Amino acid sequence: MHIGIIGQGFGGSALAWQLQQAGHTVTVFDRGIERSASWMASGLINPVTLRRRKVVQQAQMHLNAMQAYYLSVEASLGQGLLNMDSIREVLIGNQATEGWGQLADVQALKPFIGPCHEADHPGIQHSYVGQVQHSGRLHSKAYLKAMATHLGEQLIQGQVDHIEREGKAWLVSGHKVDALILAEGVQAQWTNYFFGELPFAASRGEGLTIAWDGEAMHHPYHQSHFLLPEGGSMAKLGATYSWDKFNDPPSKAARLELLDGLKPWFSMPGLRVVDQWVGIRPTMKDRIVRLGWHDVESNLGFLNGLGSRGAMTAPYWAKKLITAAPWA
Ligand SMILES: Cc1cc2nc3c(=O)[nH]c(=O)nc-3n(C[C@H](O)[C@H](O)[C@H](O)COP(=O)(O)OP(=O)(O)OC[C@H]3O[C@@H](n4cnc5c(N)ncnc54)[C@H](O)[C@@H]3O)c2cc1C
C-alpha cells in the first residue's frame, strides 16, 4: 500500500520507518522545523520522573520497543543515533545521597536505580550523583535529519492545506495515497477536523545552551533541570514548563529560572549563555497518548499526544497504530 503521513516529527518518522519495514510505500508531508516539537527536543530517554521519583507508565515496554527500533534505524542508516549513557541525578547533601539508595527498595523503581558515586565533572562540587539505569539520549536532530535524507523524494516539504477523497484513496496536496495517517503534533488542524478536537493541554518548554571555560562535559546530569552535553565545554540546560504564551519569543523569566536553578549545583569559570530556545510539547490534559483509525473513513488514522516523552514512546505507539490498521 501507499501510505501518506502528515508530520515528520518523532511520531511521523517512527510510522514511516515501520511502515516501510512492513513493505509499504510512504509519502511524508512536513512544513518544516519551526513548529516541530521533535526538532526542539533534547532527546532524553528517561524511564523515571526524577522530580517525583516515579517510574514512567509501562517504562520497560517502551524501552524495549524504543531500543529495537533505534537499533534497526542505526543499522540500516549506518549512523549512531542513540547513546545509552546514564543520566546522573545530582544528590545535594547526605539525606539525598542516602535517599537514592533507598529508592531501590521500591519494587517498581528498583530496575532503574543505578550506582551512586562522586560527581564526575569539576563543575558539580561536593556532591554525589546517582545513575538512572536504562536512561540515555537520542541525538534528535541527527535522527530527524537522517530520516529526512532516507526518505528523500518521499518527503514533501510544505504545509498540507488540502485533503480530499478520490474514490477510496486520499489526495493530499495533489498526491494520491491509499491511506493517510496524521501525526501533526500540537497544531493538529487535520486531526481536529476529522476526529474532533483533541483535549490538548500543551506545554511550553524553554531551554538555554550554556558554555564555560575548562573541562568538557561527557555525561547527562539532572537536578533543578537537565544539563546535557553538547560537545566540548557546552551543554543544554532545560527545559521549563508553562501552559500559556505559546507564540511568545524566549522569555527573560525562563532564563532566570534556569540559571537560578543551576547555581546551587553547577558552576564553572566563564559560564555564559550562548543560545535560548523554545518549543511546545503536544501533551493531552490527561497525559494519555491518542491514536486510532477513523470509524467511517477506515483508511484514515492518527497519532498524537506524545507529550514530553516522544523520543522514548513514539516507536511503540507507532507500531501499535500500524498493527491495528484495518488492512493489517
Ligand atoms: C523544549 C522541549 C524539550 C523536549 N525534550 C524532550 C526530551 O528530552 N525527550 C523526549 O522524549 N521528548 C522531549 N520533548 C517532547 C517531544 O518533543 C515530543 O513528545 C515529540 O516531539 C512529539 O512528536 P510529534 O511527532 O507528535 O510532533 P512534532 O514533533 O511537533 O511533529 C509534527 C510535525 O508535523 C508537522 N505538521 C503539522 N501539521 C502539518 C500540516 N498541516 N502540513 C505539514 N506539516 C504539518 C509539523 O510541522 C511538525 O514537524 C521535548 C519537547 C520540548 C518542546
PDBQT file of the ligand as one rigid body, heavy atoms in Angstrom, charges set to zero:
ROOT
HETATM    1  C1  LIG A 401      11.667  22.083  24.793  1.00  0.00    +0.000 C 
HETATM    2  C2  LIG A 401      11.266  20.657  24.632  1.00  0.00    +0.000 A 
HETATM    3  C3  LIG A 401      12.110  19.660  25.093  1.00  0.00    +0.000 A 
HETATM    4  C4  LIG A 401      11.744  18.312  24.935  1.00  0.00    +0.000 A 
HETATM    5  N1  LIG A 401      12.602  17.352  25.353  1.00  0.00    +0.000 NA
HETATM    6  C5  LIG A 401      12.286  16.046  25.172  1.00  0.00    +0.000 A 
HETATM    7  C6  LIG A 401      13.179  15.024  25.549  1.00  0.00    +0.000 A 
HETATM    8  O1  LIG A 401      14.271  15.287  26.059  1.00  0.00    +0.000 OA
HETATM    9  N2  LIG A 401      12.812  13.723  25.351  1.00  0.00    +0.000 N 
HETATM   10  C7  LIG A 401      11.596  13.414  24.769  1.00  0.00    +0.000 A 
HETATM   11  O2  LIG A 401      11.304  12.220  24.595  1.00  0.00    +0.000 OA
HETATM   12  N3  LIG A 401      10.734  14.367  24.393  1.00  0.00    +0.000 NA
HETATM   13  C8  LIG A 401      11.047  15.665  24.582  1.00  0.00    +0.000 A 
HETATM   14  N4  LIG A 401      10.169  16.637  24.214  1.00  0.00    +0.000 N 
HETATM   15  C9  LIG A 401       8.849  16.215  23.727  1.00  0.00    +0.000 C 
HETATM   16  C10 LIG A 401       8.906  15.798  22.272  1.00  0.00    +0.000 C 
HETATM   17  O3  LIG A 401       9.452  16.856  21.564  1.00  0.00    +0.000 OA
HETATM   18  C11 LIG A 401       7.509  15.433  21.764  1.00  0.00    +0.000 C 
HETATM   19  O4  LIG A 401       6.973  14.372  22.514  1.00  0.00    +0.000 OA
HETATM   20  C12 LIG A 401       7.563  14.976  20.308  1.00  0.00    +0.000 C 
HETATM   21  O5  LIG A 401       8.405  15.809  19.588  1.00  0.00    +0.000 OA
HETATM   22  C13 LIG A 401       6.205  14.971  19.646  1.00  0.00    +0.000 C 
HETATM   23  O6  LIG A 401       6.386  14.453  18.348  1.00  0.00    +0.000 OA
HETATM   24  P1  LIG A 401       5.239  14.577  17.254  1.00  0.00    +0.000 P 
HETATM   25  O7  LIG A 401       5.774  13.884  16.053  1.00  0.00    +0.000 OA
HETATM   26  O8  LIG A 401       3.939  14.133  17.803  1.00  0.00    +0.000 OA
HETATM   27  O9  LIG A 401       5.066  16.144  17.000  1.00  0.00    +0.000 OA
HETATM   28  P2  LIG A 401       6.041  17.167  16.257  1.00  0.00    +0.000 P 
HETATM   29  O10 LIG A 401       7.437  16.931  16.569  1.00  0.00    +0.000 OA
HETATM   30  O11 LIG A 401       5.512  18.536  16.540  1.00  0.00    +0.000 OA
HETATM   31  O12 LIG A 401       5.850  16.818  14.727  1.00  0.00    +0.000 OA
HETATM   32  C14 LIG A 401       4.700  17.162  13.988  1.00  0.00    +0.000 C 
HETATM   33  C15 LIG A 401       5.151  17.639  12.636  1.00  0.00    +0.000 C 
HETATM   34  O13 LIG A 401       4.012  17.773  11.812  1.00  0.00    +0.000 OA
HETATM   35  C16 LIG A 401       4.144  18.911  11.019  1.00  0.00    +0.000 C 
HETATM   36  N5  LIG A 401       2.813  19.327  10.587  1.00  0.00    +0.000 N 
HETATM   37  C17 LIG A 401       1.711  19.517  11.371  1.00  0.00    +0.000 A 
HETATM   38  N6  LIG A 401       0.664  19.888  10.622  1.00  0.00    +0.000 NA
HETATM   39  C18 LIG A 401       1.099  19.926   9.349  1.00  0.00    +0.000 A 
HETATM   40  C19 LIG A 401       0.468  20.261   8.109  1.00  0.00    +0.000 A 
HETATM   41  N7  LIG A 401      -0.813  20.606   8.015  1.00  0.00    +0.000 N 
HETATM   42  N8  LIG A 401       1.213  20.205   6.972  1.00  0.00    +0.000 NA
HETATM   43  C20 LIG A 401       2.533  19.831   7.028  1.00  0.00    +0.000 A 
HETATM   44  N9  LIG A 401       3.178  19.528   8.173  1.00  0.00    +0.000 NA
HETATM   45  C21 LIG A 401       2.464  19.570   9.314  1.00  0.00    +0.000 A 
HETATM   46  C22 LIG A 401       4.820  19.915  11.955  1.00  0.00    +0.000 C 
HETATM   47  O14 LIG A 401       5.463  20.943  11.251  1.00  0.00    +0.000 OA
HETATM   48  C23 LIG A 401       5.815  19.016  12.688  1.00  0.00    +0.000 C 
HETATM   49  O15 LIG A 401       7.065  18.970  12.032  1.00  0.00    +0.000 OA
HETATM   50  C24 LIG A 401      10.503  17.979  24.335  1.00  0.00    +0.000 A 
HETATM   51  C25 LIG A 401       9.665  18.987  23.869  1.00  0.00    +0.000 A 
HETATM   52  C26 LIG A 401      10.034  20.317  24.021  1.00  0.00    +0.000 A 
HETATM   53  C27 LIG A 401       9.121  21.378  23.487  1.00  0.00    +0.000 C 
ENDROOT
TORSDOF 0
